[in-house]
Amino acid sequence: MPLISPRRGRRILRREQLFSVVRESLIRAGVLSTSYEFKVLTLDANGDRFLVLIDLALPADVMPDEYLLEIERWIQSSADKRHTMAVQGVYWRRKAVHDQRGIALKAAVAAQTQRLATSENPTAIPVPVLAPSSGRAQPVAVDELVAFRRALQSPALPAHRLDTEADVPPPESHSDFSALSETQYGKL
């Protein structure tokens, strides 16, 4: 096993200590471990200053922003008191409603409880109910759709073409890659 420098070893140890502080703070707040993912970024070479990035899969009505601020204070104070490390900031990112975990589980539970759908069609899989989008989606006009399909079917044109491109012979191949066939998806 290769040796690591003392500074790097200390930085790794400090990151692990902060991992436990973040986990314990989220558990203290009642957040299930399947509802979040987080990363810890070291800001200095000694591992004394950090940033914490948390992806939260809970909607705002379940976990309001004021509660997130309280969790952030717990993380910062615990890290400072227990390990004398400074957490410069905790950045929160909420996942979109359709990306939140548990939708597959809800769909599986709905599939097991709906006896009527399975009796009519044994291969019926219920479609999870998605919350309506809060953004304003504009309807696509028919002429836009036709133009889009036409653009997809036409060959791609280069952005600009130099006059000297036609005179230049193709370069010689110095590797065996030219003997390879297309990929399973076609030409790249």
JOBELTA-V660034 format. One record per pair of residues at least 12 apart in sequence whose C-alpha atoms are under 7 Angstrom apart, sorted by the first residue. I is the first residue (numbers start at 1). J is the second residue. Records with the same first field share a line. If there is no record, write none. Layout:
I: J / J
This chain:
7: 46
10: 47
11: 46 / 47
14: 47
15: 40
18: 79
21: 75 / 78 / 79
22: 75
25: 71 / 74 / 75
26: 71
29: 71
35: 56 / 57 / 58 / 101
36: 54 / 55 / 56 / 57
37: 54 / 55 / 56
38: 52 / 53 / 54 / 55
39: 52 / 53 / 54
40: 52 / 53
48: 85 / 86
49: 85 / 86 / 87 / 88
50: 86 / 87 / 88
51: 87 / 88 / 89 / 90
52: 89 / 90 / 91
53: 90 / 91 / 92
54: 91 / 92 / 93
55: 92 / 93 / 94 / 95
56: 92 / 93 / 94 / 95
57: 94 / 95 / 100 / 101
58: 94 / 100
72: 90
98: 130
103: 128
107: 126 / 127 / 128
111: 125 / 126
